[in-house]
Amino acid sequence: MGVSRVLAAGISTGLALLLAGVGSQATAYPGARWIPAHSSNYTRMSSRSIDRVVIHTVEGSEAGCISWFQNSRSNVSAHYVLSHAGRVTQMVREQDRAWHCGRWNDRSIGIENEGWAGRNNWTATQYRVLADLTREICNRYGIPKDRTHIVGHVEVPGATHTDPGRFFDWNRFMNLVRGTSSPPPPPPSGGTTTYTVRSGDTLGGIAHQFGTTVSELQRLNNIPNPNLIHVGQRLIVPTSGGSPPPPPPVASSLTGLEVTAGALNVRASIMGTILGQIQRGQRFVATSQSNGWYRIDYRGRHAWVSGSYVRRVAVTSIVVTANSLNVRSGPSTGNTRIGALPRNFHAVKLGQSGAWILIQFDHRRAYVHGSYANTVSVR
């Protein structure tokens, strides 16, 4: 979009307008908040034909963008604003024409993303939520999930902007939108083979997949910094059996929990908004504790449960090593994708089917591929 003209003074003004403008308008995307753009910055319509989704960068902060869209002099708006942390704000009704991309305003939904086209500042959560939002829009209007119909601002005819920029990973994003990211085939046995680094890979995750260590991959590939690998890089990986892998390490900073109440409220914060309920006997991994409350990973985010209705138990946990890990209804890529877990998400391991791990996914049992998760024992 190019909201670089937003001044610091405008941000403080916009925050006041933001607080004053929060209304009861129902948002089209579940979980989004409604903060309306100024009425002079878009065109109200009774209906229109929508066949494109346009991805932008704010060229600034979430607050600055919201401030600018609420400024009557800006003459610009988009339907949604998405923060680095994954917060979605709807500012224009989808049936109305936002002013975000010139000649395709009539036919498109515009999504602004906190950040800059010229900086590599995209977060895993931002990718995941942006993909979820885009998928819902496409499903709602029957828009094909392809690069003809999901475009960047730079691709709009007559555009003078470069966003979302060269650092935006279109392959990663479109895989998330389609839910088609899948693990690589198993390597041949004996000796070594090569592996091509994919979006979301870490050296630790690759080492886990091939039953080796990070230090061995560093040695074989002359990698001085294990945190510096890139998409498309070809790695030499060992495939010989050798000794059985060691048992999973014990994570002393985590706590296994089992629900003892008939139904336990899960909250956004201590004594905060209720996000859902978990039933008696279900198990989770607590990542921290405060004033008799435990923090758990729930529905792709941190949440809190009261320690009065749980007991401590020993469990085996997975820790997601990819930026986003698909969750499926069964142990194959042919099964339905029912969600995704972000990096460092903890879930209780219930069993295993080949390379697929059965986990506790909210109130359901579901599968993830073990190539993208480490296993730890929690006591």
Beta strands, then each sheet from edge to edge (+ up, - down):
strand 1: 33-34
strand 2: 42-43
strand 3: 52-57
strand 4: 80-82
strand 5: 88-90
strand 6: 97-98
strand 7: 108-113
strand 8: 150-152
strand 9: 192-196
strand 10: 234-238
strand 11: 255-259
strand 12: 263-267
strand 13: 274-279
strand 14: 283-290
strand 15: 293-298
strand 16: 301-306
strand 17: 310-312
strand 18: 315-320
strand 19: 324-328
strand 20: 337-342
strand 21: 346-353
strand 22: 356-361
strand 23: 364-369
strand 24: 373-378
sheet 1: 1+ 5+ 4- 7- 3- 8-
sheet 2: 2+ 6-
sheet 3: 9+ 10-
sheet 4: 16+ 15- 14+ 11- 17+
sheet 5: 12+ 13-
sheet 6: 23+ 22- 21+ 18- 24+
sheet 7: 19+ 20-
end
